[in-house]
Amino acid sequence: MSRTESNMLALGTIAPEFSLLDTVSQKTMNLHALNGAKGTVIMFICNHCPFVIHVNPEITRLSKDYQNRGIGFIAISSNDVENYPEDAPHYMRIKAKAENYTFPYLYDEYQEVAKKYDAACTPDFFLFDDVLKLVYRGQLDDSRPGNGQPLNGKDLRDALDQLLSGKKIDSLQKPSIGCNIKWKPQV
């Protein structure tokens, strides 16, 4: 299991636009159709990563807790499906249904969106405010597979609560740790 950290995109960055296939609805969706009225969480995840498998229950709870409060949730998988076929779109759809995702699970076939967001690992979390300005990037919480720490989403939940209450979010943020994004070979 690799342990890759987030690149920590600069706070204040405006969310890059994208238009990607939602593997659940089979429709192409874009950022501006999916963003939340008060904020948007964009998560880079995949099917096979043990770190993502570990946090799946909490990201499902988190989305259910905050979507009705004006927060949009978007999951994106950017992995190379030729070398990691378990991350292919048809398996993404199965995973989304099995995990009861209440958010779209988008497929970044050409890995352009991951590059625009400077995503490095799965999971990698980004929270944007109501004008799509980055206010948090980093870990969900301190829990990792096998480390015994509670899976509670504390870091991202704190950032969401501060955003919703109009408080300034602490800029001291811990990077996420997970498997590296599986980049396609360069030709």
WOPE-V369402 format. One record per pair of residues at least 6 apart in sequence whose ideal C-beta (glycine too) atoms are under 6 Angstrom apart, sorted by the first residue. I is the first residue (numbers start at 1). J is the second residue. Records with the same first field share a line. If there is no record, write none. Layout:
# WOPE-V369402
I=J / J
This chain:
# WOPE-V369402
1=50
2=179 / 180
3=177
4=120 / 121 / 180
5=175 / 177
6=120 / 124 / 138 / 175 / 176
7=118 / 120
8=137 / 175
9=118 / 137
11=134 / 171
12=133
13=134
14=132 / 133
15=128 / 132
16=116
17=31
18=31 / 113
19=28 / 30
20=106 / 108
21=28 / 107
22=29 / 104 / 106
23=89 / 92 / 93 / 105 / 107
24=93 / 96 / 105
29=104
34=72 / 74
35=72
36=70 / 71 / 72
37=70
38=70 / 130
39=71 / 129 / 163
40=72 / 128
41=73 / 127
42=74 / 126
43=75 / 123 / 125
44=76 / 119 / 122 / 124
45=52 / 75 / 122 / 123
46=52 / 77 / 79 / 87 / 122
47=86 / 87 / 91 / 95
48=86 / 87
49=122 / 178 / 179
50=145
51=178 / 179
52=122 / 123
54=145
55=123 / 140
56=99
58=151 / 153
60=99 / 100
62=153
63=73 / 102 / 103
64=102
66=160
73=103
74=104
75=103 / 105
76=106 / 108
77=87 / 92 / 107
78=108 / 111 / 114 / 181
79=87 / 182
80=182 / 184
81=87 / 88
84=182
89=107
92=105
96=105
108=114
114=181
121=176 / 178 / 180
122=178 / 179
123=176 / 178
124=176
125=140 / 156 / 176
126=137
127=135 / 136 / 159
128=134
129=135
135=169
136=159 / 169
138=173 / 174 / 175 / 176
139=155 / 174 / 176
140=153 / 156
141=152 / 153 / 154 / 155
142=149
143=149 / 151
159=169
162=169
